[in-house]
Amino acid sequence: MFAECKTEVDIHPCGDFDEAFVLTANPLYRYDLIISDTYRGSFANRDAQVLKMIRNYRDTRFCPLVVYSSGPKPADLTETAFVIWADKGKSQDIERAIKQVLSTNIPQLARKLQEELDRSAGSYLWGFLERNWEYLKKHSSVDVLERLIRRRASMQIGRLAPDGEEVQKIEGLEFYLYPPISRDFRLGDVIKTKTDGNIFVLLTPHCHLTIQPKEDTPRADYVLAVKTFNFDEIIKKTSTIDSIFKNPWKGSPEEVKEKLRKRTQSPAQLGQPNGRYWFLPSFLEIPEMYCDFLQVVSIEYNCLTNDYTRIATLDTPFAEALQSCFTCFYSSIGFSNLNYEKYSYLIERTTPKQS
């Protein structure tokens, strides 16, 4: 069955549930998939231990589970993409459940990420720590070292493509921390109104939104947010439309690709004034959008949690790029064009003489 799914496997069978529970509860062991019968022992509730194992793994581990029994499914067991119930009395239902989990590619992904972390980030960190250990030992506490190692590992593995080369072209998923991991609101938070679903991105710097010790709210009692608009809407609004075909993408294939590049760069090259729009790629419930720097609102901080839902946070350096483009847009200084014709002598002065 595993060969049919093109998955290499090393199976660790257990004689009874008690042995299996001890192994799965031990943090020294890591499994990519657990397949378990429900517990039939002296406990009054025959499902208690299995449900406890599922709860522990859902809370603390990156591992899907297949749970089977000849009896009814436990009332408290909720099936998801990664927790599958199988009926032992039904022909080949356990095999069906295992294939269903393997089709998610989560067990394969867990193994691949672990091996890649060992191979790439592991060797990278080992060399880094060896070269700098004497300094780090003197100047860093245990918790600082832990943060440094975690950060270095995540950066290293996050920048690698499957073939081990560094990623050169990013996708929408690299733009966001989804869901947000910070408890505080911060620059780059993508928020959605609970009433009409309009999406905004916060422009207020982190430092103004951080809740200081012994305080309940940040020092910024209002936050600045830029409103977003659907990609299609802005393209139609800002493009020169072909009067016959209503086509905002006129031109050869090469010209169309160049238009797309300019319309998705930071800031996007479309509309007036220059630098007005900033492109947001799609990811999960975030569609392709533009931030419009001419449509900025001020929101009372106390309204954020009541009236808005945090969807994601722009990761670094994208949050800082948004802030930089916004700042540049509003710090532009216009002046009359210089009379360049008065400097025509510079052309002659810098033109090579013919021999």
C-alpha positions as CSV (number, residue, x, y, z in Angstrom):
1,M,0.0,0.0,0.0
2,F,2.8,2.5,0.9
3,A,4.7,1.4,-2.3
4,E,1.5,2.1,-4.2
5,C,1.5,5.6,-2.8
6,K,5.2,5.9,-3.7
7,T,6.2,6.4,-0.1
8,E,9.1,4.8,1.7
9,V,8.2,3.6,5.1
10,D,9.8,2.2,8.3
11,I,7.0,0.6,10.4
12,H,7.4,0.3,14.2
13,P,4.7,-2.1,15.4
14,C,3.6,-2.3,19.0
15,G,2.2,-5.3,20.9
16,D,-0.5,-3.4,22.7
17,F,-1.8,0.1,23.2
18,D,-0.1,0.7,26.5
19,E,3.3,0.2,24.8
20,A,2.3,2.5,21.9
21,F,1.1,5.2,24.2
22,V,4.3,5.3,26.1
23,L,6.3,5.6,22.8
24,T,4.1,8.3,21.4
25,A,4.1,10.3,24.6
26,N,8.0,10.2,24.7
27,P,9.4,13.4,23.2
28,L,12.5,11.6,22.2
29,Y,10.6,9.7,19.4
30,R,9.3,11.3,16.3
31,Y,6.7,9.7,14.0
32,D,5.4,10.9,10.7
33,L,2.1,8.9,10.9
34,I,0.4,7.0,13.8
35,I,-2.1,4.2,13.1
36,S,-3.9,3.1,16.3
37,D,-6.7,0.9,17.5
38,T,-8.9,2.4,20.2
39,Y,-8.1,1.3,23.7
40,R,-9.9,-1.7,25.1
41,G,-8.7,-2.1,28.6
42,S,-9.9,-1.7,32.2
43,F,-10.8,2.0,31.8
44,A,-14.4,2.8,32.1
45,N,-14.2,5.0,29.0
46,R,-12.5,2.8,26.4
47,D,-11.7,5.8,24.2
48,A,-10.1,8.0,26.8
49,Q,-6.5,7.2,26.2
50,V,-6.8,7.4,22.4
51,L,-8.5,10.8,22.6
52,K,-5.8,11.9,25.0
53,M,-3.1,10.8,22.5
54,I,-4.9,12.7,19.6
55,R,-5.2,15.8,21.8
56,N,-1.6,15.7,22.7
57,Y,-0.5,15.3,19.1
58,R,-2.8,18.0,17.8
59,D,-1.5,20.4,20.5
60,T,2.2,19.6,20.3
61,R,3.3,17.5,17.3
62,F,3.4,17.7,13.5
63,C,1.9,14.2,12.9
64,P,-1.4,13.0,11.4
65,L,-3.3,10.0,12.9
66,V,-5.5,7.2,11.7
67,V,-7.7,5.8,14.5
68,Y,-9.7,2.6,13.9
69,S,-12.1,0.3,15.8
70,S,-14.8,-2.3,15.3
71,G,-17.0,-0.2,17.6
72,P,-18.6,3.1,17.1
73,K,-16.6,6.3,16.5
74,P,-16.0,8.1,19.8
75,A,-18.4,11.0,20.2
76,D,-15.6,13.4,21.0
77,L,-13.4,12.5,18.0
78,T,-13.6,15.1,15.3
79,E,-12.3,14.1,11.9
80,T,-10.1,16.5,10.0
81,A,-7.7,16.2,7.1
82,F,-5.1,15.0,9.6
83,V,-7.2,12.9,12.0
84,I,-9.0,10.1,10.1
85,W,-11.4,7.5,11.6
86,A,-11.7,4.0,10.1
87,D,-14.1,1.1,10.7
88,K,-12.2,-2.1,11.4
89,G,-15.2,-4.1,10.5
90,K,-15.5,-2.6,7.1
91,S,-13.4,-4.2,4.3
92,Q,-10.2,-2.3,3.5
93,D,-11.4,0.8,5.4
94,I,-8.1,1.1,7.3
95,E,-6.3,1.0,4.0
96,R,-8.6,3.7,2.7
97,A,-7.9,5.9,5.7
98,I,-4.1,5.5,5.4
99,K,-4.2,6.4,1.7
100,Q,-6.4,9.4,2.5
101,V,-3.7,10.7,5.0
102,L,-0.9,9.9,2.6
103,S,-2.7,11.9,-0.1
104,T,-2.3,15.0,2.0
105,N,1.5,14.6,1.7
106,I,1.8,15.7,5.3
107,P,3.7,12.6,6.5
108,Q,6.0,12.9,3.6
109,L,6.4,16.6,4.2
110,A,7.2,16.1,7.8
111,R,10.0,13.7,7.0
112,K,11.4,15.8,4.2
113,L,11.5,19.0,6.4
114,Q,13.2,17.1,9.2
115,E,15.8,15.7,6.9
116,E,16.3,19.0,5.2
117,L,16.7,20.7,8.5
118,D,19.3,18.2,9.6
119,R,21.1,18.4,6.3
120,S,21.0,22.1,5.4
121,A,20.3,24.1,8.5
122,G,22.0,21.6,10.7
123,S,25.4,21.8,9.0
124,Y,25.0,25.5,8.5
125,L,24.3,26.1,12.2
126,W,27.1,23.7,13.3
127,G,29.7,25.7,11.3
128,F,28.3,29.0,12.5
129,L,28.4,28.0,16.1
130,E,31.9,26.4,15.9
131,R,33.3,29.6,14.5
132,N,31.6,31.9,17.0
133,W,31.2,29.7,20.0
134,E,33.8,31.4,22.3
135,Y,32.1,34.8,21.8
136,L,28.6,33.5,22.1
137,K,29.5,31.5,25.3
138,K,30.7,34.7,26.9
139,H,28.0,37.1,25.8
140,S,24.8,35.1,25.3
141,S,22.4,33.5,27.8
142,V,20.7,30.2,27.0
143,D,17.5,31.8,25.9
144,V,19.3,34.2,23.5
145,L,21.2,31.3,22.0
146,E,17.9,29.4,21.6
147,R,16.4,32.3,19.7
148,L,19.5,32.8,17.6
149,I,19.5,29.1,16.5
150,R,15.8,29.0,15.9
151,R,16.0,32.2,13.8
152,R,19.0,31.1,11.8
153,A,17.4,27.7,11.1
154,S,14.1,29.1,10.0
155,M,15.8,31.7,7.7
156,Q,18.1,29.0,6.2
157,I,15.4,26.4,5.5
158,G,12.9,29.1,4.4
159,R,15.2,30.3,1.7
160,L,15.9,27.0,0.1
161,A,14.2,25.5,-2.9
162,P,13.5,21.7,-2.9
163,D,16.8,21.2,-4.9
164,G,18.8,22.9,-2.2
165,E,19.4,26.1,-4.2
166,E,18.3,29.5,-2.7
167,V,14.9,30.7,-3.8
168,Q,15.2,33.5,-6.3
169,K,11.6,34.1,-7.2
170,I,9.2,34.3,-4.3
171,E,5.5,33.3,-4.1
172,G,2.6,35.0,-2.2
173,L,3.1,32.7,0.8
174,E,6.5,34.3,1.5
175,F,4.8,37.7,2.0
176,Y,2.8,36.7,5.0
177,L,3.0,35.3,8.5
178,Y,-0.3,33.5,8.4
179,P,-1.9,33.5,10.9
180,P,-0.2,36.4,12.8
181,I,2.1,35.1,15.6
182,S,2.4,38.4,17.5
183,R,-0.1,39.1,20.3
184,D,0.3,42.8,19.7
185,F,-0.9,44.6,16.5
186,R,2.0,45.6,14.4
187,L,3.1,47.3,11.1
188,G,1.9,45.2,8.2
189,D,-1.1,43.5,9.9
190,V,-3.7,42.6,7.3
191,I,-7.1,43.3,8.9
192,K,-10.7,42.8,7.7
193,T,-13.8,44.5,8.9
194,K,-16.3,42.2,10.5
195,T,-19.3,43.9,8.8
196,D,-18.5,44.3,5.1
197,G,-15.2,42.4,4.7
198,N,-13.1,45.4,3.5
199,I,-9.4,44.7,4.0
200,F,-6.9,47.2,5.3
201,V,-3.1,47.0,6.1
202,L,-1.7,48.8,9.2
203,L,0.9,51.5,8.5
204,T,1.7,52.4,12.1
205,P,5.2,51.3,13.2
206,H,5.7,48.4,15.6
207,C,7.2,50.6,18.3
208,H,3.9,52.6,18.6
209,L,1.8,49.5,18.9
210,T,3.8,47.5,21.4
211,I,2.1,47.2,24.8
212,Q,4.7,48.1,27.4
213,P,5.1,46.3,30.7
214,K,2.4,47.1,33.3
215,E,0.2,48.7,30.5
216,D,-2.9,47.4,28.9
217,T,-2.9,49.4,25.7
218,P,-0.1,50.7,23.4
219,R,0.8,54.4,23.4
220,A,-0.8,54.9,20.0
221,D,-4.5,55.2,20.7
222,Y,-5.2,55.5,17.0
223,V,-3.6,53.5,14.1
224,L,-3.1,54.4,10.5
225,A,-4.4,51.9,7.9
226,V,-4.4,51.9,4.1
227,K,-7.5,50.5,2.3
228,T,-7.1,47.8,-0.3
229,F,-8.9,47.2,-3.5
230,N,-9.4,44.2,-5.8
231,F,-6.7,43.8,-8.5
232,D,-9.2,43.7,-11.4
233,E,-10.9,46.9,-10.2
234,I,-7.6,48.9,-10.1
235,I,-6.3,47.5,-13.4
236,K,-9.5,48.5,-15.2
237,K,-9.5,51.9,-13.5
238,T,-5.9,52.8,-14.3
239,S,-5.2,51.1,-17.7
240,T,-5.7,52.5,-21.2
241,I,-8.5,50.2,-22.4
242,D,-8.7,49.0,-26.0
243,S,-12.0,50.5,-27.1
244,I,-13.0,47.4,-29.1
245,F,-12.0,44.5,-26.9
246,K,-11.9,46.3,-23.5
247,N,-8.5,44.8,-23.0
248,P,-6.1,46.4,-20.4
249,W,-3.3,44.0,-21.5
250,K,-2.7,45.1,-25.1
251,G,0.6,44.2,-26.8
252,S,2.8,41.3,-27.7
253,P,3.4,38.4,-25.1
254,E,6.7,40.1,-24.1
255,E,5.0,43.5,-23.6
256,V,2.2,41.9,-21.6
257,K,4.8,40.2,-19.3
258,E,6.6,43.5,-18.8
259,K,3.3,45.2,-18.0
260,L,2.5,42.5,-15.4
261,R,6.0,42.9,-13.9
262,K,5.6,46.6,-13.5
263,R,2.1,46.3,-12.1
264,T,3.2,43.9,-9.4
265,Q,6.5,45.5,-8.3
266,S,7.1,47.7,-5.3
267,P,5.6,50.2,-5.7
268,A,3.4,49.3,-8.7
269,Q,3.9,51.3,-11.9
270,L,0.4,52.2,-12.7
271,G,-2.1,55.0,-12.0
272,Q,-1.5,58.6,-10.9
273,P,0.3,60.0,-9.0
274,N,3.3,57.7,-9.4
275,G,3.8,55.4,-6.5
276,R,0.1,55.5,-5.4
277,Y,-0.4,51.7,-5.5
278,W,1.3,48.8,-3.7
279,F,0.6,45.2,-4.8
280,L,-0.4,42.4,-2.4
281,P,-0.3,38.9,-3.7
282,S,-3.0,36.3,-3.0
283,F,-2.7,33.7,-0.3
284,L,-5.6,31.7,1.2
285,E,-8.4,34.1,1.9
286,I,-6.3,37.1,0.8
287,P,-7.1,37.9,-2.9
288,E,-4.8,39.8,-5.2
289,M,-5.1,43.4,-4.1
290,Y,-3.6,46.9,-4.3
291,C,-3.1,49.2,-1.3
292,D,-4.1,52.8,-2.4
293,F,-2.0,55.3,-0.5
294,L,-4.5,58.0,-1.3
295,Q,-7.1,56.2,0.8
296,V,-5.8,56.0,4.3
297,V,-7.9,55.9,7.4
298,S,-7.3,56.4,11.1
299,I,-8.8,53.7,13.4
300,E,-9.3,54.0,17.1
301,Y,-7.1,51.3,18.7
302,N,-9.9,50.0,20.9
303,C,-12.0,49.4,17.8
304,L,-9.5,47.0,16.3
305,T,-10.3,43.9,18.2
306,N,-14.1,44.6,18.2
307,D,-14.6,45.6,14.6
308,Y,-11.8,43.9,12.7
309,T,-10.3,40.5,12.3
310,R,-6.6,40.0,11.9
311,I,-5.9,37.8,8.9
312,A,-2.1,37.8,8.5
313,T,0.9,40.0,8.9
314,L,3.3,41.1,6.2
315,D,6.6,39.4,6.9
316,T,9.9,41.2,6.8
317,P,11.1,42.9,4.6
318,F,7.7,43.3,2.9
319,A,6.2,45.2,5.8
320,E,9.1,47.6,5.8
321,A,8.9,47.9,2.0
322,L,5.2,48.9,2.3
323,Q,6.1,51.5,4.9
324,S,9.0,52.8,2.8
325,C,6.9,53.2,-0.3
326,F,4.1,54.9,1.8
327,T,6.7,57.3,3.3
328,C,8.3,58.1,-0.1
329,F,4.9,58.7,-1.6
330,Y,4.0,61.4,1.0
331,S,7.5,62.9,1.2
332,S,7.7,63.6,-2.5
333,I,8.7,67.2,-3.3
334,G,7.6,68.7,-6.7
335,F,9.4,71.5,-8.5
336,S,9.4,73.0,-11.9
337,N,11.3,71.3,-14.7
338,L,14.9,72.5,-15.1
339,N,15.6,74.3,-18.5
340,Y,17.8,71.6,-19.8
341,E,18.4,73.3,-23.1
342,K,20.7,75.8,-21.4
343,Y,23.0,72.9,-20.7
344,S,23.3,71.6,-24.3
345,Y,27.0,72.4,-24.3
346,L,27.4,69.3,-22.0
347,I,26.5,67.1,-24.9
348,E,29.4,68.4,-27.0
349,R,31.7,68.4,-24.1
350,T,31.1,64.7,-23.3
351,T,30.9,63.4,-26.9
352,P,34.1,61.5,-28.0
353,K,36.1,63.2,-30.8
354,Q,36.3,61.4,-34.1
355,S,39.9,60.7,-35.1
